[in-house]
Amino acid sequence: MTRSPSIQPDSGAASNPVPLRRLGILRSLKTSAGILLIEAVVAAAALALVIVGASQALLIANRIASASRILTAARSVVQRNIDTALTTTFTQASTPAILAYPANAVVWDDDGGADNIVQIQLQDNNTAVVASGVLRRTVTALANADNAVVLQVTFTLTYTYRGRTDIVSMTTIRARDD
């Protein structure tokens, strides 16, 4: 015959032992196992929320980084043309095409493709165009006291990336070499 566990009284009195069922100890042990399962489910749900939130943050950061890469590439296209305008030979005998004036927002074909579209960034071994735009050149003669030929050259690149239109523009001043 098996007996249920019981607690013996501390006093040496000759009383019957109190069963654990009456104290509610067994009942609390049975229900605590269910609480552990609920805690595990809540912890898993909280972890899932953290993972989803972190994924969203990483996707947004990646989107911002890609837009920044395109902007940097667009700036380098404009800077390259400004550098060309500053370093090409410009004398009284020869005026290079990049400095031909007057030119008011004339489309400038930077890449030589004759399509008036500038490829800003390529991907997959230069096979897929990520972004392209239109490069415009403005050249104006600046008045000065010496009547020297001094030109203001502006390049403006307009492009669209992810449905948003951006403009990058740079200006420089160039005088004849002679």
C-alpha positions as CSV (number, residue, x, y, z in Angstrom):
1,M,0.0,0.0,0.0
2,T,1.4,3.4,-1.0
3,R,0.8,6.5,0.9
4,S,0.9,10.0,-0.4
5,P,3.8,12.2,0.7
6,S,3.1,14.1,3.8
7,I,4.7,16.5,6.2
8,Q,5.3,15.5,9.7
9,P,4.5,18.1,12.4
10,D,7.5,19.6,14.2
11,S,6.1,19.0,17.6
12,G,6.4,15.6,19.1
13,A,2.6,15.5,19.3
14,A,0.9,12.4,18.3
15,S,-1.2,13.8,15.5
16,N,-1.8,12.5,12.0
17,P,0.6,13.8,9.3
18,V,-0.9,16.4,6.9
19,P,-1.1,15.2,3.3
20,L,0.6,17.5,0.7
21,R,-2.6,17.6,-1.3
22,R,-4.3,19.6,1.4
23,L,-1.5,22.1,1.5
24,G,-1.8,22.7,-2.2
25,I,1.8,22.0,-3.0
26,L,1.1,19.3,-5.6
27,R,-1.4,21.6,-7.2
28,S,1.1,24.4,-7.5
29,L,3.8,22.0,-8.9
30,K,1.4,20.9,-11.7
31,T,0.4,24.4,-12.8
32,S,4.0,25.7,-12.8
33,A,4.8,23.4,-15.7
34,G,2.1,25.1,-17.8
35,I,3.5,28.5,-17.0
36,L,6.9,27.5,-18.3
37,L,5.3,26.6,-21.6
38,I,3.5,29.9,-21.8
39,E,6.8,31.7,-20.9
40,A,8.6,29.9,-23.7
41,V,5.9,30.9,-26.2
42,V,6.0,34.6,-25.1
43,A,9.8,34.6,-25.3
44,A,9.7,33.1,-28.8
45,A,7.1,35.7,-29.9
46,A,9.3,38.5,-28.4
47,L,12.3,37.1,-30.2
48,A,10.4,37.0,-33.5
49,L,9.4,40.6,-33.1
50,V,13.0,41.6,-32.5
51,I,14.1,39.7,-35.6
52,V,11.4,41.3,-37.8
53,G,12.3,44.7,-36.5
54,A,16.0,44.2,-37.1
55,S,15.3,42.9,-40.6
56,Q,13.3,46.1,-41.3
57,A,16.1,48.3,-40.0
58,L,18.7,46.5,-42.2
59,L,16.5,46.8,-45.3
60,I,16.0,50.5,-44.7
61,A,19.8,51.0,-44.1
62,N,20.5,49.1,-47.3
63,R,18.1,51.2,-49.3
64,I,19.7,54.4,-48.0
65,A,23.2,53.0,-48.7
66,S,22.3,52.2,-52.3
67,A,20.9,55.7,-52.9
68,S,24.1,57.1,-51.4
69,R,26.2,55.0,-53.8
70,I,24.2,56.3,-56.8
71,L,24.6,59.9,-55.6
72,T,28.3,59.4,-55.2
73,A,28.6,57.9,-58.7
74,A,26.6,60.9,-60.1
75,R,28.9,63.3,-58.4
76,S,31.9,61.6,-59.9
77,V,30.4,61.9,-63.4
78,V,29.9,65.6,-62.9
79,Q,33.4,66.0,-61.3
80,R,35.0,64.1,-64.1
81,N,33.5,66.6,-66.7
82,I,34.6,69.6,-64.5
83,D,38.1,68.1,-64.4
84,T,38.1,67.7,-68.2
85,A,37.0,71.3,-68.7
86,L,39.8,72.5,-66.4
87,T,42.6,70.3,-67.8
88,T,41.9,70.4,-71.6
89,T,44.0,72.8,-73.7
90,F,42.2,76.0,-74.3
91,T,44.0,78.6,-76.4
92,Q,43.0,81.3,-78.9
93,A,43.7,78.9,-81.7
94,S,41.7,76.0,-80.3
95,T,38.6,75.8,-78.3
96,P,37.7,72.3,-77.2
97,A,34.1,71.1,-77.6
98,I,33.6,70.9,-73.8
99,L,34.3,74.7,-73.6
100,A,32.4,75.8,-76.7
101,Y,30.3,78.8,-75.9
102,P,27.7,80.1,-75.6
103,A,26.0,76.9,-74.5
104,N,22.8,77.1,-72.4
105,A,21.9,73.8,-70.8
106,V,23.0,71.8,-73.8
107,V,22.8,68.1,-73.4
108,W,26.3,66.7,-73.1
109,D,26.9,63.1,-74.2
110,D,29.5,62.1,-71.6
111,D,29.9,58.5,-72.4
112,G,30.1,58.8,-76.1
113,G,27.1,56.5,-76.7
114,A,25.3,59.2,-78.9
115,D,22.1,58.6,-77.0
116,N,22.5,61.6,-74.7
117,I,22.0,59.3,-71.7
118,V,24.8,59.0,-69.1
119,Q,25.2,55.7,-67.4
120,I,25.7,56.6,-63.7
121,Q,26.2,53.1,-62.2
122,L,26.6,49.7,-63.8
123,Q,26.2,46.3,-62.2
124,D,27.0,42.6,-63.0
125,N,30.3,43.1,-64.8
126,N,29.1,46.3,-66.6
127,T,26.1,44.6,-68.2
128,A,23.1,46.0,-66.2
129,V,22.5,49.7,-65.8
130,V,21.4,50.6,-62.3
131,A,20.9,54.3,-62.9
132,S,21.2,56.7,-65.8
133,G,20.5,60.4,-66.3
134,V,20.9,63.4,-68.6
135,L,24.0,65.6,-68.3
136,R,23.6,69.2,-69.3
137,R,26.4,71.7,-70.0
138,T,26.2,75.5,-69.6
139,V,29.1,77.7,-70.7
140,T,28.9,81.5,-70.4
141,A,31.5,84.2,-70.9
142,L,32.1,86.3,-67.8
143,A,32.8,90.0,-68.2
144,N,36.0,91.3,-66.8
145,A,38.1,94.5,-66.8
146,D,40.9,93.0,-68.9
147,N,38.5,91.7,-71.7
148,A,40.1,88.3,-71.2
149,V,38.1,85.2,-72.2
150,V,36.9,83.8,-68.9
151,L,34.3,81.1,-69.0
152,Q,31.9,79.8,-66.3
153,V,31.2,76.1,-67.0
154,T,28.4,74.3,-65.2
155,F,27.5,70.7,-65.5
156,T,24.1,69.5,-64.2
157,L,23.2,65.8,-64.0
158,T,19.5,64.9,-63.6
159,Y,18.7,61.3,-62.8
160,T,16.0,59.2,-61.3
161,Y,16.5,56.3,-58.9
162,R,13.8,54.4,-57.1
163,G,11.2,56.9,-58.3
164,R,13.0,59.9,-56.9
165,T,14.6,62.5,-59.2
166,D,17.9,64.0,-58.0
167,I,20.1,66.7,-59.5
168,V,23.8,67.1,-59.1
169,S,25.4,70.3,-60.3
170,M,29.0,71.8,-60.2
171,T,30.4,75.0,-61.6
172,T,33.9,76.1,-62.3
173,I,35.7,79.1,-64.0
174,R,38.2,78.6,-66.8
175,A,40.4,81.1,-68.6
176,R,42.4,80.6,-71.8
177,D,45.9,79.2,-71.4
178,D,47.6,81.9,-73.5
